[in-house]
Amino acid sequence: MNIQIRPEHKNDISTISMINDMAFGQEDEGNLIVKLRKKKNFIKELSLVACFGNEIIGHILFSKITIKNDIEEFESLALAPMSVIPEFQGLGIGSELIKKGLQKATKLGYDSVIVLGHENYYPKFKFTPASLFQITCPFEVTDLNFMALELKKGSLDMVSGCVIYPK
């Protein structure tokens, strides 16, 4: 299967929303992307699509977030959402989106990524519980599902605090 991963184009926006809605079985994810696209946290180069021929079959978004404690704020990225059309799930497309997205984020100079996701999926990309870095979620989630990844070794050593997501 020949899959190409590229940054989103302007004419991809409605398809990206549809893919997220299909993958999650609801409109919340598509609406989230529409809202994030309007925020200063949106990074166009980190909104990637997976294409099979001319058809977009997957999408991943990384956007800026802040990790804040009583004294300092630190910039990081959130990986959310990531979706693949249901009939193409389980073929490694999501993994390719994550790998390419992490590579691109590293090239753009970002140091870390936070994800709220499945505890059996994201560790294969070296995500570990964010609590190991004294990073907390602003809402109640299980420790195993709230994870962090250093894109640069040691980049989270001096970071602690609560993640601040865009409203």
C-alpha positions in Angstrom: 0.0 0.0 0.0 1.6 3.3 -1.1 0.7 6.0 1.4 2.0 9.5 1.1 2.0 11.9 4.0 1.9 15.6 3.4 0.9 18.9 5.1 -2.7 19.8 4.7 -3.8 22.0 1.9 -6.5 24.7 2.1 -8.9 22.5 0.1 -8.4 19.6 2.5 -10.2 21.2 5.4 -13.7 19.8 4.9 -12.3 16.3 4.2 -10.2 16.4 7.3 -13.3 17.2 9.4 -15.2 14.4 7.8 -12.3 11.8 8.3 -12.1 12.7 12.0 -15.9 12.5 12.4 -15.9 9.1 10.7 -13.0 7.7 12.7 -14.4 8.8 16.1 -18.1 8.2 15.2 -19.1 11.7 16.2 -18.7 15.3 15.1 -16.7 16.5 18.2 -13.3 15.8 16.7 -14.0 17.6 13.4 -15.4 20.6 15.3 -12.3 20.6 17.5 -10.0 20.9 14.5 -12.1 23.7 13.1 -11.8 25.6 16.4 -8.1 24.8 16.7 -7.4 26.1 13.2 -8.6 29.5 14.3 -6.3 29.7 17.3 -2.7 31.0 17.5 -1.8 27.5 18.7 -2.4 26.1 15.3 0.7 25.1 13.3 -0.2 24.5 9.7 3.0 22.5 9.0 1.9 20.1 11.8 -1.5 19.3 10.3 -0.7 16.3 8.2 -2.8 14.1 6.0 -2.2 10.5 4.8 -3.2 10.0 1.1 -3.9 6.8 -0.8 -3.7 8.0 -4.4 -5.7 11.2 -4.5 -7.9 10.2 -1.5 -7.2 11.5 2.0 -7.6 8.6 4.4 -6.0 9.9 7.6 -5.0 13.0 9.5 -2.9 14.1 12.5 -2.7 17.4 14.3 0.0 18.8 16.6 -0.8 22.2 18.2 1.0 24.4 20.7 0.2 24.0 24.4 1.6 25.4 27.6 2.8 23.5 30.7 2.5 25.9 33.6 3.5 25.8 37.3 3.4 28.5 39.9 6.7 30.0 38.6 7.2 29.2 35.0 5.6 28.3 31.7 7.0 25.9 29.1 5.9 25.4 25.5 5.1 21.9 24.2 2.9 20.3 21.6 -0.3 18.3 22.0 -0.9 15.4 19.6 -4.6 15.5 19.0 -6.5 14.4 17.2 -5.2 11.6 15.0 -7.6 9.7 12.8 -7.8 7.2 10.0 -10.9 6.3 8.0 -12.4 3.1 9.6 -11.8 0.8 6.6 -8.1 1.8 6.6 -7.5 1.4 10.3 -5.1 -1.3 11.5 -2.8 -1.0 8.4 -0.1 1.1 10.0 -1.4 4.5 8.6 -1.8 6.0 12.1 1.7 4.9 13.0 3.1 6.5 9.9 1.3 9.8 10.6 2.7 9.8 14.1 6.3 9.1 13.0 6.2 11.7 10.3 4.6 14.2 12.6 7.2 13.7 15.3 10.0 14.0 12.7 8.5 17.3 11.4 7.9 18.6 15.0 11.6 17.9 15.8 12.8 19.6 12.6 10.7 22.7 13.5 12.5 22.9 16.8 9.9 21.6 19.3 11.1 19.8 22.4 8.2 17.7 23.6 4.8 16.3 22.9 1.9 15.5 25.2 -0.9 13.0 24.2 -4.1 11.8 25.9 -4.4 8.4 24.3 -4.5 4.6 24.5 -2.0 3.2 27.0 -1.2 0.3 24.7 -0.7 2.3 21.5 1.4 5.4 22.2 4.2 3.7 24.2 5.4 2.1 21.0 6.5 5.6 20.0 8.3 6.0 23.3 5.5 8.0 25.1 5.6 7.5 28.8 3.2 8.6 31.6 3.5 12.4 31.9 3.5 12.0 35.6 7.1 10.8 35.4 8.0 14.4 34.4 5.7 15.9 37.1 3.3 17.0 34.3 -0.4 16.9 35.1 -3.6 17.1 33.1 -6.2 19.8 33.8 -8.9 17.2 34.1 -9.2 13.8 35.6 -7.6 11.0 33.5 -5.8 7.8 34.2 -2.1 8.1 34.6 -1.4 5.5 31.9 -3.5 7.5 29.3 -1.8 10.9 29.8 1.6 10.7 28.2 4.6 12.8 27.3 7.5 12.3 24.9 10.8 14.2 24.8 11.8 15.1 21.2 15.1 16.2 22.5 16.7 14.1 25.2 16.4 15.8 28.6 14.0 18.5 27.4 11.5 17.7 30.1 14.0 17.3 32.9 13.4 20.8 34.3 9.7 21.0 33.3 6.8 20.5 35.7 3.2 21.7 35.9 -0.2 21.4 34.5 -1.0 21.4 30.8 -3.0 24.3 29.5 -5.0 23.5 26.4 -6.5 26.1 24.2 -10.1 26.9 25.2 
